[in-house]
Amino acid sequence: MKSIRIHTYNDKPVAEQIPTPAVAKDQVLVQVQATALNPLDALVVSGVAAQFFAISLPLTLGTDFAGVIEKVGSEVSQWRVGDRIIACADASTCGGLAEFAAVPASACVALPQSMSAIEGAAIPIAALTAWHSLFSSARLKAGETVLIHAGAGGVGTFAVQFAKKAGARVIATASGDGLELARRLGADEVLDYTSVDFTSVVHNVDVVLDLVGGETQQRSFEVLRKGGRLVSTAMPPDAHMAESCGVTASMFYAAQYASQLDKLVSSIVEQGVEVVIDRVVPFDAFDDAWERLVSGRARGKIIVQ
Ligand SMILES: NC(=O)c1ccc[n+]([C@@H]2O[C@H](COP(=O)([O-])OP(=O)(O)OC[C@H]3O[C@@H](n4cnc5c(N)ncnc54)[C@H](OP(=O)(O)O)[C@@H]3O)[C@@H](O)[C@H]2O)c1
């Protein structure tokens, strides 16, 4: 079968023919229809993710995918051949950038009837991160104001919608056509980070969701109210700076929330949340999808089909 693999860290991911994976007793074999790329894939390729996950090489990339169950392991009772699923594979094993992927049955949730495989694949890491960084980590509440940096990206397009639907006032940073996208998704105010210094126009917000890191994160401390909360997905915040500004700050890790995917998919359907797709790239043009991922310019999610 076709797959996208690396053999050593910092390798460019390459297309390779490999055998279809065997299915362990607690796994299902999925015929993959769509796979989303995440910045995590780039961290797997660079070797950075190996500090957090037990990765062994060579590795077929791809954590987030959707498709149809082709085979079930002997101990799997919750899935049948032909079921449509979304999978969130562990970064240590990945496997979704291939024609078939073997994943633990527990890593799958049902793909709703109303949803395409492309939309389903786009959800796991991005939506789990958006939801749980806002509500489990930052404890955002109705009536509060949240500044979301990178409101037009994979996580940001979910975060803007989740925060707005929860009754928060949303300020989002973006640039170019990302500004209009963030506004259309519900942002009350959008700021072009390439021309406006957000610290000069944003003051006393309750929550900052930092999806960028670096200087953007450091300057975000000054726009929080006393007692405000900063949550970053991109870089561990400076605890001393948080203390001296009288705010709390924490780093978010999505992996611990993977078991909540089922509930989140249902709420995306019920709340009519739009799954924003940057582009759908055919498997044989994987390099184009990869180039788009590492450019850091995506509007929503990049999908390989
Ligand atoms: N810790 C975790 O568990 C976890 C989970 C998911 C994601 N993450 C991290 O969270 C970050 C965001 O992930 P993602 O999937 O949303 O990435 P993404 O889709 O690649 O983000 C791309 C977006 O970022 C915007 N952007 C870049 N620099 C910006 C800036 N200075 N200000 C405002 N917008 C900016 C780009 O807009 P322009 O094109 O206009 O520049 C683009 O729309 C990444 O660092 C990722 O590694 C961490």
The ligand as a MOL file (V3000), in Angstrom:
LIG
                    3D

  0  0  0     0  0            999 V3000
M  V30 BEGIN CTAB
M  V30 COUNTS 48 52 0 0 0
M  V30 BEGIN ATOM
M  V30 1 N 0.3150 21.7480 22.7190 0
M  V30 2 C -0.5700 21.0760 21.9790 0
M  V30 3 O -1.1160 20.0460 22.3800 0
M  V30 4 C -0.9050 21.6220 20.6140 0
M  V30 5 C -1.9980 21.1290 19.8910 0
M  V30 6 C -2.3010 21.7280 18.6670 0
M  V30 7 C -1.5160 22.7770 18.1840 0
M  V30 8 N -0.4540 23.1940 18.9060 0 CHG=1
M  V30 9 C 0.3760 24.3320 18.4660 0
M  V30 10 O -0.4940 25.4640 18.3540 0
M  V30 11 C -0.0480 26.3110 17.3110 0
M  V30 12 C -1.1980 26.5600 16.3310 0
M  V30 13 O -1.5610 25.3360 15.7210 0
M  V30 14 P -2.4320 25.3560 14.3850 0
M  V30 15 O -2.7370 23.9430 14.0490 0
M  V30 16 O -3.5420 26.3150 14.5020 0 CHG=-1
M  V30 17 O -1.3520 25.9440 13.3630 0
M  V30 18 P -1.5810 26.4660 11.8760 0
M  V30 19 O -2.8940 26.0300 11.3530 0
M  V30 20 O -0.3600 26.0980 11.0970 0
M  V30 21 O -1.5820 28.0660 12.0740 0
M  V30 22 C -1.4890 28.8290 10.9330 0
M  V30 23 C -2.0550 30.1950 11.2060 0
M  V30 24 O -1.2140 30.9250 12.1110 0
M  V30 25 C -1.3210 32.2940 11.7680 0
M  V30 26 N -0.2240 33.0660 12.3540 0
M  V30 27 C 1.0920 32.8370 12.2490 0
M  V30 28 N 1.7830 33.7810 12.9540 0
M  V30 29 C 0.8570 34.6030 13.5170 0
M  V30 30 C 0.9210 35.7490 14.3680 0
M  V30 31 N 2.1020 36.2320 14.7910 0
M  V30 32 N -0.2290 36.3280 14.7670 0
M  V30 33 C -1.4230 35.8660 14.3530 0
M  V30 34 N -1.5600 34.7900 13.5210 0
M  V30 35 C -0.4300 34.1610 13.1240 0
M  V30 36 C -1.2810 32.2600 10.2660 0
M  V30 37 O -1.8430 33.4480 9.7780 0
M  V30 38 P -1.0600 34.3050 8.6420 0
M  V30 39 O -0.9610 33.4310 7.4340 0
M  V30 40 O -1.9500 35.4740 8.4620 0
M  V30 41 O 0.2920 34.6230 9.2210 0
M  V30 42 C -2.1410 31.0250 9.9380 0
M  V30 43 O -3.4950 31.3500 9.7000 0
M  V30 44 C 1.1720 25.6210 16.7030 0
M  V30 45 O 2.3130 26.1460 17.3180 0
M  V30 46 C 1.0030 24.1690 17.1090 0
M  V30 47 O 2.2370 23.4830 17.1870 0
M  V30 48 C -0.1210 22.6290 20.0980 0
M  V30 END ATOM
M  V30 BEGIN BOND
M  V30 1 1 1 2
M  V30 2 2 2 3
M  V30 3 1 2 4
M  V30 4 1 4 5
M  V30 5 2 4 48
M  V30 6 2 5 6
M  V30 7 1 6 7
M  V30 8 2 7 8
M  V30 9 1 8 9
M  V30 10 1 8 48
M  V30 11 1 9 10
M  V30 12 1 9 46
M  V30 13 1 10 11
M  V30 14 1 11 12
M  V30 15 1 11 44
M  V30 16 1 12 13
M  V30 17 1 13 14
M  V30 18 2 14 15
M  V30 19 1 14 16
M  V30 20 1 14 17
M  V30 21 1 17 18
M  V30 22 2 18 19
M  V30 23 1 18 20
M  V30 24 1 18 21
M  V30 25 1 21 22
M  V30 26 1 22 23
M  V30 27 1 23 24
M  V30 28 1 23 42
M  V30 29 1 24 25
M  V30 30 1 25 26
M  V30 31 1 25 36
M  V30 32 1 26 27
M  V30 33 1 26 35
M  V30 34 2 27 28
M  V30 35 1 28 29
M  V30 36 1 29 30
M  V30 37 2 29 35
M  V30 38 1 30 31
M  V30 39 2 30 32
M  V30 40 1 32 33
M  V30 41 2 33 34
M  V30 42 1 34 35
M  V30 43 1 36 37
M  V30 44 1 36 42
M  V30 45 1 37 38
M  V30 46 2 38 39
M  V30 47 1 38 40
M  V30 48 1 38 41
M  V30 49 1 42 43
M  V30 50 1 44 45
M  V30 51 1 44 46
M  V30 52 1 46 47
M  V30 END BOND
M  V30 END CTAB
M  END
